[in-house]
């Protein structure tokens, strides 16, 4: 199970540190728990953050809430000569301890032969651990890379002297605004310990402070990515061309510690002569970055090295321009949509030039994305496909197999049986889930359906004033009460609200249609060895029982719609759903079946590219020609038709005319060819010479090739 929860980032990120010495900030604890511990207000302490010196860093509104603030102090507790005990017992508190991060030294002398000094370490809420022991005079140096760590000294006899020194001279306290107050005061909670005066809860003011880079006022990042064991964020409202990388292996820690550690968090603005909003990031050998104006790479000076706070370089790569829809990775390329959504780019990394290059994957499909895309997904099994949902509800797909030099576009439409190019159902979004045998393609589809007789009767029962012939407000209120009580469905109360808003006549309810959104799963490409298990209708319902039946139910979601039927491997008559049910008929005769696939029909159409054969002195594609015969090679297919298509341009708007002949394919797991389809007496001469394959039955059809003869 999983949940969505807010993330409390540690250590930042922050904007540039204040440089005006008179502008001071200070945290004062106002009570509650936890209390001050020695020199520090611990994580969870609450109080106020106050600005003095004439500056107003806060907005004084709810825009302040959630913003982090850095409160940095020069440390006065970075050195101690106090031992926690004179008998080397385990420390019990922090009285003689100091916080250490970075380099530190510990010196002990004199130490007699039988005596011993010890160095103890404690991290966070953990217990004290013996870290080192010393039996002779020592000058010990080490580096502490973790945060929230305390060290303490102990000795076996009080004649041993010692000094513990933390070389990091600053404490980076962090607080988060919980409620707004004014432009100079905010109510805050401590995220990372803040330095105190070791005596009171009063503020210790400091000119070393910085505002958090993220918040309601400055905005939050809009894109995220993992790269080189860091979590990267990019493109806030105020800083659209900036990236922030977490500490290595600590994805919620955004602290830059001032120690120059390679594992520290990173701030990386794009280095360019124009501001360009970062739209996406994607990990390759180096990190690819898509921005509104161009694409970039982010890497160390030597791409073989990891990125560090002091070794990072952003380099402009291409000028394709990137949209906000997140890209997908397929085979050797990153596929992303251009800023206007008219093109799909395929970005590859060239290991020779160490640069990215972008090809236009829509170059030969001009106009395919004129309707703006809204969603993109990728499937890798059984075939490599990119699924793009357009605003008009059509879903183009791009097949990409670079090793086989195969790439090409198709269009997925639903409910297009009346007109192959005009769908009556509309794809809203898509997602791909890795399945057991092949990837699962899930879609949200908007369909228009009729009310069932039972649903219609329920709505009509609310008509308490028949003379008005409209739903009134009192009836709406009653419907809402019934919905709250669980006796009326959300679908029906929504319809009643629409009727009231549009003053729909109750007497017209017999033909009332409602847009409904369905979550549907594409049937697997591999349906097995039995043809009756082939699923080639939409919004499918399957009946599979040893007892053959002609009465099919469970079709309430398709009320009033005409459905196609494929039963026991044979195409049955279409049927209209009434009260969620149909009766199976074959050639108008009621017929029973054991395995039935029922659903909305759609039409499959495949059209070849323009016929092109290299010729001298001019190419065949530019010549006037006529297709005289078409042979279709197919496998695992039923029925279907094939022929040619002509674009007739001598009419007012231009029309497309098809000359097709039924193939009558018989199902086989071996490939087969149709007889040549004679076209000499039909159609005419034109430049395109398109070959067409069409299937409008609820059956599979897989075309392997078309063999075309032409007359020039």
C-alpha positions as CSV (number, residue, x, y, z in Angstrom):
1,X,0.0,0.0,0.0
2,X,1.1,3.6,-0.5
3,X,0.0,7.1,0.5
4,X,0.6,10.6,-0.7
5,X,2.3,12.7,2.0
6,X,4.1,16.0,2.2
7,X,7.9,15.9,2.2
8,X,9.9,18.1,4.6
9,X,13.2,18.8,2.9
10,X,16.2,19.2,5.0
11,X,18.9,21.9,4.6
12,X,17.3,23.9,1.8
13,X,17.5,24.8,-1.0
14,X,18.1,28.5,-0.5
15,X,18.5,31.7,-2.5
16,X,21.7,33.7,-2.2
17,X,22.8,34.6,1.3
18,X,22.1,38.1,2.6
19,X,25.0,40.5,2.1
20,X,23.8,43.6,3.9
21,X,25.3,43.6,7.4
22,X,22.5,45.7,8.9
23,X,19.8,43.3,7.9
24,X,19.5,40.9,10.8
25,X,17.4,37.8,11.5
26,X,16.9,35.9,14.7
27,X,14.9,32.9,16.1
28,X,13.4,33.1,19.5
29,X,11.7,30.1,21.1
30,X,8.2,30.9,22.5
31,X,7.5,27.8,24.6
32,X,6.3,24.2,24.3
33,X,8.5,21.2,23.6
34,X,11.2,20.3,22.7
35,X,13.1,22.8,24.9
36,X,16.5,24.4,24.3
37,X,19.4,21.9,24.7
38,X,22.6,23.8,25.5
39,X,23.7,25.9,22.6
40,X,20.9,24.7,20.3
41,X,17.2,25.0,19.7
42,X,16.5,21.4,18.5
43,X,14.4,20.2,15.6
44,X,10.7,20.6,16.4
45,X,11.1,23.7,18.6
46,X,8.6,26.5,17.8
47,X,8.9,30.2,18.0
48,X,9.2,33.4,15.9
49,X,11.7,34.4,13.2
50,X,12.1,38.2,13.4
51,X,13.8,40.6,11.0
52,X,15.4,43.8,12.3
53,X,17.6,46.5,10.7
54,X,14.9,48.0,8.4
55,X,14.2,45.1,6.0
56,X,10.9,43.3,5.4
57,X,11.7,39.8,4.1
58,X,8.2,38.3,4.6
59,X,5.1,38.9,2.6
60,X,2.9,38.9,5.7
61,X,0.4,36.6,3.9
62,X,-0.3,32.9,3.5
63,X,2.3,32.9,0.8
64,X,4.9,32.8,3.6
65,X,3.6,29.5,4.9
66,X,5.8,26.5,4.1
67,X,8.9,28.5,3.1
68,X,12.2,27.5,4.6
69,X,14.7,30.1,6.0
70,X,18.4,29.6,6.7
71,X,19.6,31.1,10.0
72,X,23.4,30.9,10.0
73,X,25.6,31.7,13.0
74,X,29.3,31.9,13.7
75,X,29.8,29.2,16.3
76,X,30.9,29.9,19.9
77,X,30.7,26.2,20.9
78,X,33.2,24.8,18.4
79,X,35.9,24.1,20.9
80,X,35.9,22.4,24.3
81,X,38.4,21.2,26.9
82,X,35.7,19.8,29.2
83,X,35.6,16.0,29.7
84,X,32.2,14.3,30.2
85,X,33.6,12.0,32.9
86,X,36.8,11.0,34.8
87,X,36.0,7.3,34.8
88,X,35.4,6.8,31.0
89,X,31.7,6.1,31.6
90,X,29.3,6.5,28.7
91,X,28.0,10.1,28.4
92,X,24.5,10.7,29.5
93,X,23.8,14.1,28.0
94,X,25.2,16.8,25.8
95,X,26.6,19.0,28.5
96,X,30.3,18.4,27.5
97,X,29.6,17.6,23.9
98,X,29.9,19.7,20.7
99,X,28.3,19.3,17.3
100,X,30.7,18.4,14.5
101,X,30.4,18.2,10.8
102,X,33.5,18.3,8.6
103,X,37.1,18.4,9.8
104,X,37.9,18.2,13.5
105,X,40.9,17.5,15.8
106,X,41.2,15.9,19.3
107,X,44.4,16.2,21.3
108,X,45.2,14.4,24.6
109,X,48.2,14.7,26.9
110,X,49.7,13.6,29.2
111,X,48.5,10.0,29.3
112,X,50.2,7.6,31.7
113,X,50.9,4.0,30.7
114,X,48.0,2.6,32.6
115,X,45.5,5.4,31.8
116,X,43.2,5.9,28.8
117,X,41.2,8.7,27.1
118,X,38.1,8.1,24.9
119,X,36.2,9.9,22.1
120,X,32.5,9.3,21.9
121,X,30.0,9.8,19.0
122,X,26.3,10.3,19.0
123,X,24.1,10.8,15.9
124,X,20.5,12.2,16.0
125,X,18.4,10.3,18.5
126,X,20.8,7.4,18.7
127,X,22.8,6.4,21.7
128,X,26.4,7.2,22.5
129,X,29.1,5.0,20.9
130,X,32.7,4.7,21.8
131,X,34.5,6.0,18.7
132,X,38.2,6.0,19.6
133,X,40.4,5.2,22.6
134,X,43.9,6.7,23.2
135,X,46.7,5.3,25.6
136,X,49.4,7.8,24.8
137,X,49.6,11.5,24.0
138,X,47.8,12.0,20.7
139,X,46.9,14.7,18.1
140,X,44.0,13.0,16.2
141,X,42.4,14.5,13.0
142,X,39.3,13.2,11.1
143,X,36.3,14.3,9.0
144,X,32.6,13.8,9.9
145,X,30.4,13.7,6.8
146,X,27.1,13.1,8.5
147,X,24.7,15.7,10.0
148,X,23.3,16.1,13.5
149,X,26.4,14.5,15.1
150,X,27.8,15.2,18.6
151,X,31.3,14.2,20.0
152,X,32.4,14.1,23.6
153,X,35.6,13.3,25.5
154,X,36.1,11.1,28.6
155,X,39.2,10.1,30.6
156,X,40.1,7.5,33.2
157,X,41.8,10.0,35.5
158,X,41.6,13.8,35.8
159,X,45.3,14.4,35.2
160,X,44.7,13.8,31.4
161,X,44.2,17.0,29.5
162,X,42.5,17.4,26.1
163,X,41.0,19.7,23.5
164,X,38.3,18.9,21.0
165,X,37.9,21.4,18.1
166,X,35.4,21.5,15.3
167,X,36.9,23.2,12.3
168,X,33.5,24.1,10.8
169,X,32.9,27.5,12.3
170,X,29.3,28.0,11.3
171,X,26.0,26.4,12.2
172,X,23.3,26.3,9.5
173,X,20.0,26.4,11.3
174,X,16.8,26.0,9.2
175,X,13.3,27.0,10.2
176,X,10.0,26.6,8.3
177,X,7.1,29.1,8.4
178,X,3.9,27.6,9.8
179,X,1.7,30.7,10.1
180,X,2.2,34.2,8.7
181,X,2.4,37.2,11.0
182,X,3.7,40.4,9.4
183,X,6.4,41.5,6.9
184,X,9.0,41.4,9.7
185,X,7.8,38.4,11.9
186,X,6.8,34.9,11.0
187,X,5.8,31.9,13.3
188,X,8.1,29.0,12.6
189,X,9.2,25.5,13.5
190,X,12.9,24.4,13.6
191,X,13.8,21.9,10.9
192,X,17.6,21.9,11.5
193,X,19.0,23.0,15.0
194,X,19.4,26.7,15.4
195,X,22.2,28.2,17.6
196,X,21.2,29.8,20.9
197,X,23.0,31.8,23.6
198,X,23.3,28.7,25.8
199,X,21.3,30.5,28.5
200,X,17.9,31.8,27.4
201,X,15.2,31.3,24.7
202,X,15.9,34.7,23.3
203,X,17.0,35.3,19.7
204,X,20.7,35.4,18.6
205,X,20.5,37.7,15.6
206,X,22.7,37.2,12.6
207,X,23.3,38.9,9.2
208,X,23.9,35.5,7.7
209,X,20.5,34.3,6.5
210,X,18.8,33.3,3.3
211,X,15.2,32.7,2.0
212,X,14.2,29.3,0.8
213,X,14.2,28.9,-3.0
214,X,10.8,27.2,-2.9
215,X,7.4,28.3,-1.5
216,X,4.0,29.7,-2.3
217,X,5.6,33.1,-3.1
218,X,8.6,32.0,-5.1
219,X,6.9,28.9,-6.5
220,X,7.8,25.2,-6.5
221,X,9.6,23.1,-9.0
222,X,7.5,21.7,-11.9
223,X,9.7,18.7,-13.0
224,X,11.8,16.0,-11.2
225,X,14.3,13.3,-12.2
226,X,16.8,10.9,-10.7
227,X,20.4,11.2,-11.9
228,X,23.7,9.9,-10.5
229,X,22.1,8.9,-7.2
230,X,20.6,12.4,-6.6
231,X,17.0,13.6,-6.8
232,X,16.8,16.6,-9.1
233,X,14.1,19.3,-9.2
234,X,13.8,22.1,-11.7
235,X,11.9,25.1,-12.9
236,X,10.1,27.0,-10.2
237,X,8.0,30.1,-11.0
238,X,10.7,32.6,-10.1
239,X,13.6,30.5,-11.3
240,X,12.4,28.7,-14.4
241,X,15.9,27.9,-15.7
242,X,17.4,26.5,-12.4
243,X,17.9,22.9,-11.3
244,X,18.4,21.7,-7.7
245,X,20.1,18.4,-6.9
246,X,19.9,16.6,-3.5
247,X,22.8,15.3,-1.6
248,X,24.1,12.0,-2.9
249,X,22.0,9.1,-1.7
250,X,20.0,11.4,0.6
251,X,17.1,12.5,-1.6
252,X,15.3,14.8,0.8
253,X,18.4,16.6,1.9
254,X,19.1,19.8,0.0
255,X,21.9,21.2,2.2
256,X,25.0,22.8,0.8
257,X,27.2,22.6,3.9
258,X,29.9,25.2,3.1
259,X,32.5,22.4,3.5
260,X,33.0,21.8,-0.2
261,X,31.9,18.2,0.0
262,X,31.4,16.4,-3.3
263,X,28.2,14.9,-1.8
264,X,26.7,18.2,-1.0
265,X,23.5,19.4,-2.7
266,X,23.8,21.3,-6.0
267,X,22.3,24.4,-7.5
268,X,22.7,24.5,-11.3
269,X,21.2,27.3,-13.4
270,X,21.3,26.9,-17.1
271,X,24.2,28.9,-18.6
272,X,22.7,30.6,-21.7
273,X,22.1,34.1,-23.1
274,X,18.3,33.7,-22.7
275,X,16.0,32.5,-20.0
276,X,14.3,29.3,-21.0
277,X,11.8,27.4,-18.8
278,X,12.9,23.9,-18.1
279,X,10.1,21.4,-19.1
280,X,11.7,18.0,-18.3
281,X,14.9,16.2,-17.4
282,X,15.9,12.7,-18.4
283,X,18.9,10.5,-17.4
284,X,21.2,9.2,-20.0
285,X,25.0,9.0,-19.9
286,X,24.7,12.7,-19.1
287,X,21.4,14.4,-18.1
288,X,19.3,15.6,-21.0
289,X,17.2,18.7,-20.3
290,X,14.3,20.0,-22.3
291,X,13.6,23.7,-22.1
292,X,11.0,25.8,-23.9
293,X,13.5,27.3,-26.3
294,X,16.1,24.5,-26.7
295,X,17.6,21.4,-25.2
296,X,20.7,21.1,-22.9
297,X,23.0,18.6,-21.3
298,X,24.2,18.6,-17.7
299,X,27.4,16.8,-16.8
300,X,30.8,17.2,-15.1
301,X,33.6,18.8,-17.2
302,X,34.6,15.3,-17.9
303,X,31.4,13.3,-18.6
304,X,33.0,10.2,-17.1
305,X,33.1,11.9,-13.7
306,X,30.1,12.5,-11.4
307,X,28.6,15.9,-11.0
308,X,29.6,17.8,-7.9
309,X,28.8,21.3,-6.5
310,X,32.1,22.6,-8.0
311,X,32.2,20.4,-11.1
312,X,29.1,20.9,-13.2
313,X,28.5,22.2,-16.8
314,X,25.3,22.9,-18.7
315,X,25.7,22.9,-22.5
316,X,23.2,23.9,-25.2
317,X,22.5,21.0,-27.5
318,X,19.7,21.4,-30.0
319,X,17.0,24.0,-30.8
320,X,14.0,21.7,-31.3
321,X,12.2,23.3,-28.2
322,X,10.3,21.2,-25.6
323,X,6.8,21.1,-24.4
324,X,5.6,20.5,-20.9
325,X,4.4,16.9,-21.4
326,X,7.0,14.6,-19.9
327,X,9.1,12.6,-22.4
328,X,9.5,8.8,-22.6
329,X,12.4,6.6,-23.3
330,X,12.1,3.9,-26.0
331,X,15.1,1.9,-27.3
332,X,17.9,4.3,-28.0
333,X,16.0,7.6,-27.9
334,X,14.2,10.1,-25.7
335,X,10.9,11.0,-27.3
336,X,9.5,14.4,-26.5
337,X,6.9,16.8,-27.9
338,X,7.9,20.1,-29.3
339,X,6.7,23.2,-27.4
340,X,3.6,23.8,-29.7
341,X,3.0,20.0,-29.7
342,X,3.1,19.8,-33.5
343,X,6.2,17.5,-33.7
344,X,7.6,14.6,-31.8
345,X,11.4,14.7,-31.4
346,X,13.7,11.6,-31.0
347,X,16.8,12.6,-29.1
348,X,19.9,10.4,-29.1
349,X,23.3,10.8,-27.4
350,X,26.2,10.6,-29.8
351,X,29.1,9.1,-27.9
352,X,31.6,10.4,-30.5
353,X,30.8,14.1,-30.3
354,X,29.4,13.7,-26.8
355,X,26.3,15.7,-27.8
356,X,22.6,15.0,-28.2
357,X,21.0,15.1,-31.6
358,X,17.3,15.3,-32.4
359,X,15.4,13.8,-35.3
360,X,11.8,14.7,-36.2
361,X,9.8,11.5,-35.7
362,X,6.8,13.2,-37.4
363,X,8.7,14.3,-40.5
364,X,6.7,12.0,-42.8
365,X,3.4,12.5,-41.0
366,X,2.8,16.2,-41.5
367,X,-0.3,17.4,-39.7
368,X,-0.6,14.3,-37.5
369,X,-0.4,16.4,-34.3
370,X,-2.3,19.4,-35.5
371,X,-4.8,18.5,-32.7
372,X,-2.6,19.2,-29.6
373,X,-1.4,16.2,-27.6
374,X,-2.4,15.8,-24.0
375,X,-0.7,12.6,-22.9
376,X,2.1,10.3,-24.0
377,X,3.0,6.8,-22.9
378,X,5.3,4.0,-24.0
379,X,5.0,0.2,-24.3
380,X,7.9,-2.2,-25.0
381,X,6.3,-5.6,-25.3
382,X,5.4,-7.3,-27.6
383,X,6.3,-4.3,-29.8
384,X,8.0,-0.9,-29.2
385,X,5.2,1.7,-29.4
386,X,4.6,5.3,-28.3
387,X,1.0,6.2,-27.5
388,X,0.0,9.9,-28.0
389,X,-3.5,11.1,-26.9
390,X,-4.7,14.1,-28.9
391,X,-7.2,16.8,-27.8
392,X,-9.7,15.5,-30.4
393,X,-9.8,12.1,-28.8
394,X,-7.7,10.3,-31.4
395,X,-4.7,8.3,-30.3
396,X,-1.8,8.1,-32.8
397,X,0.8,5.4,-32.2
398,X,4.4,5.4,-33.3
399,X,6.2,2.0,-33.9
400,X,9.9,2.3,-33.4
401,X,12.4,-0.6,-33.9
402,X,15.7,1.1,-34.9
403,X,17.7,-2.1,-35.2
404,X,15.3,-3.3,-37.8
405,X,15.1,0.2,-39.4
406,X,11.3,0.2,-38.8
407,X,9.4,3.3,-37.8
408,X,5.9,4.4,-38.7
409,X,2.7,6.0,-37.4
410,X,-0.8,4.7,-37.0
411,X,-4.0,6.1,-35.6
412,X,-6.2,4.4,-32.9
413,X,-9.8,5.4,-33.1
414,X,-12.8,4.0,-31.2
415,X,-16.4,3.8,-32.4
416,X,-15.5,4.7,-35.9
417,X,-17.6,2.0,-37.7
418,X,-19.9,4.6,-39.3
419,X,-17.0,6.6,-40.7
420,X,-13.5,5.3,-40.5
421,X,-12.0,8.7,-40.0
422,X,-14.6,10.1,-37.5
423,X,-14.8,8.5,-34.0
424,X,-17.8,8.6,-31.8
425,X,-15.7,7.7,-28.7
426,X,-12.8,9.8,-27.5
427,X,-9.6,8.8,-25.8
428,X,-8.9,11.2,-22.9
429,X,-5.6,9.7,-21.5
430,X,-3.5,6.6,-21.5
431,X,-1.1,4.7,-19.2
432,X,1.1,1.6,-19.6
433,X,1.6,-1.0,-16.9
434,X,4.2,-3.8,-17.2
435,X,2.2,-7.0,-17.5
436,X,3.2,-10.6,-17.1
437,X,3.4,-11.6,-20.8
438,X,3.1,-8.2,-22.4
439,X,2.6,-4.6,-21.5
440,X,-0.9,-3.5,-20.5
441,X,-2.4,-0.5,-22.3
442,X,-5.0,1.3,-20.1
443,X,-7.1,4.2,-21.5
444,X,-9.7,6.6,-20.2
445,X,-12.4,6.8,-22.8
446,X,-15.4,9.2,-23.1
447,X,-18.5,7.6,-24.6
448,X,-22.1,8.8,-24.9
449,X,-24.7,6.2,-23.7
450,X,-28.4,6.2,-23.2
451,X,-30.2,5.8,-19.9
452,X,-31.6,2.3,-19.2
453,X,-35.3,2.0,-18.7
454,X,-34.8,1.5,-15.0
455,X,-32.7,4.7,-14.7
456,X,-35.2,6.6,-16.7
457,X,-38.0,5.5,-14.4
458,X,-36.0,6.6,-11.4
459,X,-35.5,10.1,-12.8
460,X,-39.2,10.4,-13.8
461,X,-40.2,9.4,-10.3
462,X,-38.8,12.8,-9.0
463,X,-41.2,14.7,-11.2
464,X,-43.5,16.1,-8.5
465,X,-44.9,18.9,-10.7
466,X,-45.8,17.2,-14.1
467,X,-47.3,20.4,-15.5
468,X,-43.9,22.1,-15.5
469,X,-42.2,19.3,-17.6
470,X,-38.8,20.3,-16.1
471,X,-36.8,19.3,-13.0
472,X,-37.2,22.1,-10.4
473,X,-34.9,23.0,-7.4
474,X,-37.0,21.2,-4.8
475,X,-36.6,18.0,-6.8
476,X,-32.9,18.6,-7.1
477,X,-32.6,19.0,-3.3
478,X,-34.5,15.8,-2.8
479,X,-32.2,14.0,-5.2
480,X,-29.1,15.3,-3.3
481,X,-30.6,14.1,0.0
482,X,-31.1,10.7,-1.6
483,X,-27.6,10.6,-2.9
484,X,-26.2,11.5,0.5
485,X,-28.4,8.6,2.0
486,X,-27.0,6.2,-0.6
487,X,-30.3,5.6,-2.4
488,X,-29.5,7.5,-5.6
489,X,-26.4,7.0,-7.8
490,X,-24.0,9.9,-8.6
491,X,-24.6,9.3,-12.3
492,X,-28.4,10.0,-12.0
493,X,-28.1,13.0,-9.6
494,X,-25.5,14.5,-12.0
495,X,-27.9,14.0,-15.0
496,X,-30.7,15.7,-13.0
497,X,-28.5,18.6,-12.2
498,X,-27.6,18.9,-15.9
499,X,-31.3,18.8,-16.8
500,X,-32.1,21.5,-14.3
501,X,-29.3,23.7,-15.5
502,X,-30.2,23.3,-19.2
503,X,-34.0,23.3,-18.6
504,X,-34.3,19.9,-20.4
505,X,-37.9,18.8,-20.9
506,X,-38.7,15.6,-18.9
507,X,-40.9,14.5,-21.7
508,X,-37.7,14.2,-23.9
509,X,-36.0,11.8,-21.5
510,X,-36.7,8.8,-23.5
511,X,-33.8,9.6,-25.8
512,X,-31.5,11.2,-23.3
513,X,-27.8,10.5,-23.7
514,X,-25.0,11.1,-21.2
515,X,-21.3,11.3,-21.6
516,X,-19.6,8.7,-19.4
517,X,-15.9,8.1,-18.8
518,X,-14.7,4.5,-18.8
519,X,-11.3,3.1,-17.8
520,X,-10.6,0.4,-20.3
521,X,-7.8,-2.2,-20.9
522,X,-6.7,-3.1,-24.4
523,X,-7.0,-6.8,-24.9
524,X,-3.6,-8.7,-25.2
525,X,-2.2,-8.9,-28.7
526,X,-1.7,-12.6,-28.2
527,X,-5.1,-14.1,-27.7
528,X,-3.8,-17.7,-27.7
529,X,-4.5,-20.6,-30.1
530,X,-8.3,-20.4,-30.2
531,X,-9.8,-17.9,-32.6
532,X,-13.0,-17.6,-30.6
533,X,-10.8,-15.9,-27.9
534,X,-9.8,-13.0,-30.2
535,X,-11.1,-9.7,-28.8
536,X,-11.6,-7.1,-31.5
537,X,-14.4,-4.8,-30.2
538,X,-14.3,-1.9,-27.7
539,X,-15.9,-1.8,-24.2
540,X,-15.8,-5.6,-24.4
541,X,-18.0,-8.0,-22.5
542,X,-17.1,-11.7,-22.8
543,X,-19.4,-14.7,-22.2
544,X,-17.5,-18.0,-21.8
545,X,-19.4,-21.0,-20.5
546,X,-19.8,-24.6,-21.2
547,X,-23.5,-24.0,-21.5
548,X,-24.4,-22.3,-24.8
549,X,-26.8,-19.4,-24.6
550,X,-28.4,-16.8,-26.8
551,X,-29.3,-14.4,-23.9
552,X,-26.4,-12.0,-23.2
553,X,-26.4,-9.6,-20.2
554,X,-23.9,-7.3,-18.5
555,X,-24.1,-4.6,-21.2
556,X,-25.6,-1.8,-19.1
557,X,-22.6,0.5,-19.9
558,X,-23.6,0.3,-23.6
559,X,-27.3,1.0,-23.2
560,X,-28.9,2.0,-26.5
561,X,-25.7,1.3,-28.5
562,X,-25.3,-1.1,-31.5
563,X,-22.8,-3.8,-30.6
564,X,-20.9,-6.3,-32.8
565,X,-20.8,-9.9,-31.9
566,X,-18.1,-12.6,-32.5
567,X,-19.3,-15.9,-31.2
568,X,-17.6,-19.3,-31.4
569,X,-15.3,-18.0,-34.0
570,X,-18.0,-16.7,-36.3
571,X,-19.4,-13.1,-36.9
572,X,-23.0,-12.9,-35.7
573,X,-25.6,-10.2,-36.4
574,X,-25.1,-6.7,-34.8
575,X,-27.5,-6.1,-31.9
576,X,-28.9,-3.0,-30.0
577,X,-28.5,-3.1,-26.2
578,X,-31.8,-2.8,-24.4
579,X,-31.9,-3.0,-20.5
580,X,-28.3,-4.1,-20.6
581,X,-29.0,-7.2,-22.7
582,X,-29.0,-8.5,-26.3
583,X,-30.2,-11.7,-28.0
584,X,-27.7,-13.5,-30.2
585,X,-28.8,-13.9,-33.8
586,X,-27.1,-15.3,-36.9
587,X,-28.6,-14.4,-40.2
588,X,-31.6,-13.1,-38.2
589,X,-32.1,-16.5,-36.5
590,X,-31.7,-16.7,-32.7
591,X,-28.6,-18.8,-32.1
592,X,-26.7,-19.9,-29.0
593,X,-23.0,-19.8,-28.4
594,X,-20.5,-20.8,-25.7
595,X,-17.7,-18.2,-26.2
596,X,-19.0,-14.7,-27.1
597,X,-17.1,-11.4,-27.6
598,X,-19.5,-8.4,-27.6
599,X,-18.8,-4.7,-27.8
600,X,-18.7,-1.5,-29.8
601,X,-17.6,-2.0,-33.4
602,X,-14.7,-0.2,-35.0
603,X,-13.1,-0.1,-38.4
604,X,-9.5,-0.9,-39.1
605,X,-8.0,0.7,-42.2
606,X,-4.4,0.5,-43.4
607,X,-3.1,2.6,-46.2
608,X,0.3,2.3,-47.9
609,X,2.7,5.2,-48.5
610,X,2.8,6.7,-52.0
611,X,4.2,4.2,-54.4
612,X,7.9,4.9,-55.1
613,X,10.3,3.0,-57.2
614,X,13.8,4.4,-58.1
615,X,13.9,5.2,-61.8
616,X,15.9,7.2,-64.2
617,X,15.6,10.0,-65.2
618,X,12.6,10.7,-62.9
619,X,11.2,8.8,-59.9
620,X,8.0,6.8,-60.2
621,X,6.3,8.7,-57.4
622,X,5.9,11.8,-59.6
623,X,4.4,10.0,-62.5
624,X,0.8,9.5,-63.3
625,X,-0.1,5.8,-62.8
626,X,-2.9,3.3,-62.3
627,X,-2.9,0.3,-60.0
628,X,-4.0,-2.8,-62.0
629,X,-3.9,-5.5,-59.3
630,X,-3.3,-5.9,-55.6
631,X,-2.3,-9.1,-53.7
632,X,-2.5,-9.1,-49.9
633,X,-0.3,-11.4,-47.7
634,X,-1.8,-12.0,-44.3
635,X,-1.6,-14.2,-41.2
636,X,-4.0,-15.1,-38.3
637,X,-6.7,-13.1,-40.0
638,X,-10.4,-13.4,-41.0
639,X,-12.5,-11.8,-43.7
640,X,-11.3,-8.2,-44.7
641,X,-11.1,-6.4,-48.0
642,X,-8.3,-4.8,-50.0
643,X,-7.9,-2.5,-53.0
644,X,-6.9,1.0,-54.0
645,X,-7.8,4.5,-52.9
646,X,-8.1,7.6,-55.2
647,X,-8.1,11.2,-54.1
648,X,-10.7,12.7,-56.5
649,X,-10.0,16.4,-56.8
650,X,-12.5,17.5,-59.4
651,X,-15.4,18.0,-56.9
652,X,-16.0,21.1,-54.8
653,X,-14.3,19.8,-51.7
654,X,-12.5,16.7,-53.0
655,X,-13.4,13.2,-51.9
656,X,-11.7,9.9,-51.4
657,X,-13.0,7.0,-53.4
658,X,-12.1,3.4,-52.6
659,X,-12.3,0.4,-54.9
660,X,-12.2,-2.7,-52.6
661,X,-12.8,-6.4,-53.0
662,X,-13.6,-8.8,-50.2
663,X,-10.5,-10.9,-49.3
664,X,-12.5,-13.5,-47.4
665,X,-9.4,-14.5,-45.4
666,X,-9.6,-17.9,-43.7
667,X,-8.0,-18.2,-40.3
668,X,-4.6,-19.8,-40.3
669,X,-1.4,-19.6,-38.3
670,X,0.5,-19.8,-41.6
671,X,0.8,-16.8,-43.9
672,X,-1.3,-16.8,-47.0
673,X,-1.7,-14.7,-50.2
674,X,-5.0,-13.6,-51.7
675,X,-5.5,-13.9,-55.5
676,X,-4.6,-10.9,-57.5
677,X,-7.4,-8.3,-57.3
678,X,-8.0,-7.0,-60.8
679,X,-8.3,-3.2,-60.9
680,X,-7.9,-2.5,-64.6
681,X,-11.5,-1.5,-65.2
682,X,-12.0,0.5,-62.0
683,X,-10.5,3.7,-60.8
684,X,-8.2,5.8,-62.9
685,X,-4.8,7.3,-63.2
686,X,-3.2,9.5,-60.4
687,X,0.1,10.1,-58.7
688,X,-0.5,8.5,-55.3
689,X,-1.4,4.9,-56.1
690,X,-2.4,4.1,-52.5
691,X,-3.1,0.5,-51.5
692,X,-5.8,0.0,-48.9
693,X,-6.7,-2.8,-46.5
694,X,-9.9,-2.6,-44.5
695,X,-11.6,-4.7,-41.8
696,X,-14.9,-3.6,-40.3
697,X,-15.9,-6.9,-38.7
698,X,-15.1,-7.8,-35.0
699,X,-12.2,-10.1,-36.1
700,X,-8.4,-10.0,-36.3
701,X,-6.6,-9.0,-39.4
702,X,-2.8,-8.9,-39.6
703,X,-1.4,-7.8,-43.0
704,X,2.2,-8.7,-43.7
705,X,2.6,-7.2,-47.2
706,X,0.8,-6.0,-50.3
707,X,2.1,-6.8,-53.8
708,X,1.0,-4.2,-56.3
709,X,1.1,-4.0,-60.0
710,X,0.9,-0.6,-61.7
711,X,0.5,0.8,-65.2
712,X,2.5,4.0,-65.8
